[in-house]
Amino acid sequence: MNKSAPLFTPVLITGCIIVMIGFSIRASFGVFQIPIATEFNWLRSDFSLAIAIQNLAWGIGQPIFGAVAEKVGDRKAIILGALAYAAGLILSAGATLPIQHQLYEVLVGFGIAGTGFGVILAVVGRASSDENRSMSLAIATAAGSAGQVFGAPVAEFLLQSMSWQNVFLWFAAAILATLFLLPFMRAPQVASKAELQESMGTILGRAFRDPSYTMIFLGFFSCGYQLAFVTAHFPAFVAESCGPIAGGTFLAGMGINSTSALGAAAISLIGLANIMGTLLAGYLGKRYSKKYLLASIYAARTIVAAWFILTPMTPLTVIVFSIVMGSLWLATVPLTSGLVAHLYGLRYMGTLYGIVFFSHQLGSFLGVWLGGKLYDIYGTYTYVWWVGVGVGAFSALVHLPIKEKRTVLAA
C-alpha cells in the first residue's frame, strides 16, 4: 500500500517562514505613513509615492527573479532578494528627502520580489505532489497573511520606544536572518519530458498568444490595486475618519483606545482573517473551477468595499470590513498561481506567474499613489476607494471567459 505524499515538507515550512517575515515588514509600511510625513512635513503623496514605487519595483522584479531562480537556482534568487531588501531598508533609515525614499524603495521592491510569492510559490509548487499542490500554495500564501497579522502591530509597538529609522534597521536584520534557512530550500525539478524540452521562449510565446493568459493578467490588476491601497492608506484612513472608541468596550479592554491603534489592528485583523480565507481557497481550488472561484472572490470584494464606503465609519464597521475583506484578501493568489501552473506547467511557473504578478503590481502602484494624490487634492479617500470598486467589478467579469483546459505541450 503506497503512502500518500506528505503535505508539510521542509521546503513548505521554510518557504512559509521566509514569506511570513518578508510580508510582515511589507505590511507595516502604512504605519509609517503619518510619522514620516509629520517629521519632515511632507505631503501625504510623497511617502505614498515611495510605497507605490516599491510595489511597481516588486512587480518588475518578480518575473526577473522568477527567471533567475529557474536559470541559476532558487536559493541564489532568494539571497539576492534578501540582500536587496535589507539594503533598501538600511538606506531608507538614513533618508531625509522624498526622492531618497522613493529611490530606495526600488531596492525594497526588488527584495520583496526575491523573497516573496513568485520565487517561493514556484519552489513550493515543484516540491509538492499533484494532490497537495493547491493546498501547499494556499498554506505558503497564508504565511504571508500570518506576517501581516503581527507586522503592523509590531511596527506600531516599536515606534512607541524607538524612532522609525531604528525600526527599519531591525527589519533589515530580520530579513537577513532568513538566509540561515536556505539549506532547507531544495526542491526537485518536477516537470514532464515535454516541458523540459521546451525553451522559456516557446512557453512564453504560447502563453502570450493565449487569450486566457491575457485575461488572468488583466484580472489580477484589481487585486493589487485594492490590497496595496488598503495596506498603505487604511491605517491613516481609520485614524482620521473613524468614530471614537468608547471606554469600556471590547476594543478598549484590549488596549485599543485610539483610532490610530485601531488602524494598525485592522491590518492585523485582515491578515488573521485571510489565513482561513486563503486555506479555504486552496481547499476549494482542488475541487472546483478556479476561474469561477476567482470571479466570486472579486465580486465579493466589490460588494464589501461599496458597503463600507457607503456606511458611516465606526469601530464596528472597521472590524466587520477587516474580517470580511481579510477572508478574501490573498485568496486569489493560490488560485491564480495554481491556474497558471495548471494551464502552462511547472517548468517556467515562476516566470509566467511573475509576469501576471506585474499586472497586480501595476494596480498596486496606482492604488497607493492615487490614494495619496487624491487625498492631497480632495482631503478624502472616497474617490480612490470608488475606483477600487470599479476595477474589482471588472476583474470579476474578466475571469469568466477563461478556458481552464491545459495547453497541450509538444511531444
N, C-alpha and C positions, 0 to 999 in steps of 0.2 A: 504494500500500500504506500503510495507516494504522499509525502507530506506536502502541504501547500507552502509556497514561499512565504517567509516572514514579512510582515508589514514594516516593522521597525528594524531598520538596518543601521550600521554605523554611519553610512552616507546620509541617510534621512535625519538622524539625530544631530549630526554635525552641521548639516545644512540648515536645520531649524535654528540652531544656536547662532550661527553667523547671520542669518536673516533677521532674527529677533533683535540682536544688538544693533545691527545697521539700521533697522527700521525704528527702533526706539529713539535713536538720535535724530533721524529724519523727521519723525512725527512730532518732535519737540520744538521745531523751528517757529511755529506760530506763537509759542510762549514768549519768544524773544522779540516779537513784533513791537510791543509797546516799550519795553525797557531800552532797546537800542534807539528807537525813534525819539524817545524822551531825552536820552543822554546827549544826542547830537543835534536835537531839534530838527529832525528830518521830516519830510512829508511821509505819509503812510506808504505812498507809492515807491519811495526809494528802497526800503528794505523789501517791499513786496516784489520789486523787480529783481532783487538779488535771489529771492526764493524762486521766482519764475524762471530765471536763467539756470538755476540749479536743476529744475525739473526738465528744462529743454536740453541741458547738457546730459542729464540722465538718459533722456530719450535718444540723443545722438550716440551716446556711448554704448547703449545696450546692444545694438547689432554688432558694433565693433568688438566689444568684449565677448559676445557670443561667438564671433568668428575666431577671435584669438583663442578662446577655450577649445574650439573644435580643431584648430590647426596646431597649437603648441601645448595645449593641456589646460584642464580646468583649474588646477591649483596655481599655475602661473598667472592666469587671468585674475584669480581671487587675490593673489599677492599684490599685483599691480593696482587692483581696485582699492585694497585696504590702505596702501601707501598714498594713493591719490586722495582718499577720503581724509586721512589723518593730516596730510599736508594742507588741504583746504581749510580744515578746522583750525589748525595752528596759525595759519596766515590770517584767517578771519578774526582770530582773537586779537591781533595787533592792528586791525584795520580801523581807520577813523573817518574815511570818506566813503560815500555811497559807491563810487566807481570801484574802490578796492574790494568792498564786499561783493559787488556784482561779478568782478573778475575771479575772485577766489572761489565763488560758488560754482564756477565751471569745474574746478577740481573736485569739489564735494559731489557734484552731479555725476562725474565720471566714476568717483569712488562708490557711489550707490549702485551704479550700473555694474561694476565689477564684483560687488559683494551681495547683489540683490537677486531678484527673481529670475532674470534672464539666464544668468550663469547657473545659479543654484537649482532652479527647476529643471534645467536640462540635465544636470548631473543626477538629480533625484529621479527624473523620468527614466534615464538609462539604467539606473541601479534597481529599479522596481520591476516586478513581474507584471505581465499584462493585466492580471486580475487585481493587482494592488495599485496600479499606476494612478488612476483617478483619485483614489484616497490619499496616496502618498503626496501628490501635488497639492491636494487640499490641506494636508497637515503642514507641509512646508509653507504654504501661503498663510495658514492660520498662525504660524510662528511669527510672521510679520505683524499680525494683529496683536499677538501677545506682547511684542515690543512696544506697540502703540499704547497698550494698557498702562505701562509704567513710564514710558518715555516722557510725556508731557508733565505728569506729576513729579517725577524725579527732577526734571529741569526746574519746575516751579519751586520745589523744596530746596534745591541747591542755590537758587537765586536769593533765598532768604538769608544765606550765610556767606555768599561769595559773589563776586562780580560775574557778569555774563561771560567775560573773557576767560576767567578761570574755569567756568563750566565747559566752555568749548575745548579747553586743554584736557580736562578729564575725559571728555567724549572721545578725543583723539586717542588717548591712551587705551580706552575701551575697545575701539575698533582695531587697533594694532594687536591687542591681546588675542583676537580671534585667530591670528596666524598660527598660534600654537596648536590649533585643532586640525590643521590641514593634512597631517599624516593619515587622518581617517577618511579624507575625501578621495576615495578611489572607487571609480565606477567602471564597470565593464563596458565595452563598446557593443551595445545591443542594436543591431540593425540587420536587415535582410541582405542577402548577397547582392540583390539588385540595387539596394540603397547604397551599399559600399562601393559599387562600381560606378555610380553616377557622381558627377562632379557637383560642387556647390553651385556653379553657374547654371547647370542643367536644371537642378531642383528649383533655384530661384526663378529662372525663366518660366518654368511650368507654373509656379505659384503666381507670378505676376500676370500671367495670361488667364488665370482662373478668376472669374467674377466673384466667386465665394471668398477668395482671399482678400479681394478689394473690399468686400462688404464687412469682413472681420476687421480689416484695417480701419475703415470709416467708423464702424460701430464702437470701437474702443476709445474713440476721441472723447465722448461724453463722460466715460468712466474717469479719465484723467482730469477733465475739467471739474467735475463735481468733487472728487476726492481731494484734489490739490487746493481748491478754493476753501473747502471746509477745514482742512488741516491748517492752512496758513492764516485764515481770517476768522474762523468760528470762535476761537478764544476771545479775540478782540470784539467781535460782534456781540457775543454774550455779555462780556464785561460792560459794554457801553449801552446795550439796548434792553437787557433783561430786567424784569421787575425785581424788586429787592427780595432777599431771602429772609423770611420771618424767623424770629427767635423761637426756639422750642420745637422747630420742625426736624424731620429726619435728617435733612441736609446739614442743618446747624449742629445737630448732635454728632455728625461725622466730622465736624471741624470745617465744613464748607460754609463760611459766613459771608463771603463776598462774591460778587458776580465774576470777579477775576478768577477766583479759585474754582467757581462753577465752570468757567470756560475751559480750564485745564482738565477738570474732572470729566467734562463732556467728551473730550478727545479720548480720554482713557476708557470711558464707558462705551464709546463707539468701537474701540479696539476689542473690548471684552465681549460685546455682543457679536462682533464679527468672527470670533473664534468658532462659535457654534454655527453661525451662518455659513462660513466657509467650509467647515466639515460637512455640513448638510449638503452643500452644493456638490462637494466631491462624491458623497454617497449617491446623490440623485444622478450625477453625471455618468455614473457607471450603468444606470438603469434606464434613463430617459434621454430624449433628444437634447443635445447640448444647445442647439440654436434656440429651441423653444424655452429652455431654462434661462438662457441669456436674455431673450426678449422679455420674459416675465420679470426678471430682476430689474431691467432698465425701466419697464413700465411702473413697477412698484416704487422705484426711486423717484420717478417723476411725480407720482401721486403724493408721496410723503413730503417732498420738497415744496410742492404747491400748497399743501395743507399748512406747513409750518410758516411760510411767509404770509399767508392769509390770516393767521391766527395771532392775536396779541402774545408777545413772548413773555412767558413766566418760567420760573424754575421747573414747573411740571412739564410744560411743553418742550423745554430743552431736554429734559430727561427722556420723555417719550420719543422725541425725534432722534436722539442719540441711540436709543435702543433699536428702533426700527431701521434707521439708516445704517447702523452698525451691522445689523444682521444681513444687510445687502452689500456691505462695503467692498470687500475683496472677494466676494463670492464669484465674481466674474473671472478672476484670474485662473483658478484651476480649470474652469470650463473653457476659457479662451485658449490657454496653453494646451489643454487636452485636445481641443478641437484641431489645433494646428498640428499636433503630433499625429492625430488620427488621419487627417487628410493628406499629410505630406511625409510622414515617417519620422523616425527619431534621429537619423544621421545628422541633419542640419536643423534640428528643432531650435537650438539656441539662437541661431541667426534669423530663422524665419519668425520666431516669436519676438526677437529683438526688433525686427522691422515693424511688426504690428504694434509693438510697445511704443515705437516712436510716435505713432498717432496718439496714443494715450498721453504721452508727454507733451505733444503739441497742445492738447487740451489742457494739460496741467499748467503749461506756461500761460495760456490765455486766462485760465481760471484765477491764477494767483495775481497776474499783472493787472487784469481788468478789475479784479476786486479792489486793489489799491488805487488804481487810476480813477475809477468811477466813484470811489469813496471820497477821494480828494475833490472831485468836481461837484458831487451832489450831497456829500456828507452822509450817505447811506449806502448799505449793501443791497438794497432792494432790487435795483436794476440788473446787477450782475447775477443775482440769485435767479431772476426770471429767465435769463439767458440759459442758465443751467437746466431749468425745467424744460426749455425748448429742445436743447440738444439731447436731453435724456429721452424725450419722446421720439426723436429721430432715430436714436440707437435702437430703441425697442422695435421700430418698424424695419430698419435696415437688416436686422438679423433674420427676418422671416424667410427671405428668398434663398438663403444659403443652402447649398446642396451638401449633405453630410456623407456623401459617398466618397470613399477614399480614392485619391488619384492613383491610377494604375501605373506602376513603375515598369521600366523596360526589363525584359527578361535577361 
